[in-house]
Amino acid sequence: MNLTSFLLQVPVVETVTEATEIRMSIWDMTVQGGWIMLLLAIASIIAVYIFVERFITINKAAKKDDMFMETIRNYMKDGKLNDAKVLCQKTSTPLSRMIEKGISRIGKPLNDIQAAIENVGNLEVSNLEKGVALLAMISGAGPMLGFLGTVIGMIRAFYDMSMAGNNIDIELLSTGIYQAMVTTVGGLIVGIIAFIFYNILVAQIDKVVNLLESKSIEFMDVLNEPAK
């Protein structure tokens, strides 16, 4: 048997080296961020709650109901002010409460009626804005909390370096660096989401303001119409 035949008969042993992939879950990243991440989690929950609750409420107030104003106009022309008030009470929207106040002031000078309507409108808009200021604060405070976590993490990393002396390795520094990076990302995420939520709500509130203004003008036009 020659050498070539011998080599062909020897079983070949293949060694497969698989690269070990290290994955980190979101929970693990959150834990690495420390107590700052707990504050950011609470802030994110508050932001989501405010947005959902206010968005539903504001959307209801922003819905246009042309039949409501048309019915009010017909009642007023027919002198059925009590029926108009009952309709406003049943509808129970910022617009209906504003119109009800105007109807209750009929008989007084037009300037007084308009002032009463505007006051109610301002109160209704103020009620719609509840919690929106807190949402704006979260959008600004989130990144700042993340930056605070970054500073604390770097301080921790440098402290570990100083205590390790000549035995410095990457594993020793990883805890502080993890905290610094994770809190930065967490703070930015919370801040960006809260900022988007805030601007969506502000845009919706502007729609309600425009609706109330247009309908108050329409109501005053009815009062200014000459009697038939």
Secondary structure as GFF3:
##gff-version 3
##sequence-region A 1 228
A	DSSP	alpha_helix	3	9	.	.	.	ID=ss1
A	DSSP	alpha_helix	26	33	.	.	.	ID=ss2
A	DSSP	alpha_helix	35	62	.	.	.	ID=ss3
A	DSSP	alpha_helix	66	77	.	.	.	ID=ss4
A	DSSP	alpha_helix	81	91	.	.	.	ID=ss5
A	DSSP	alpha_helix	94	104	.	.	.	ID=ss6
A	DSSP	alpha_helix	110	128	.	.	.	ID=ss7
A	DSSP	alpha_helix	132	164	.	.	.	ID=ss8
A	DSSP	alpha_helix	170	224	.	.	.	ID=ss9
###
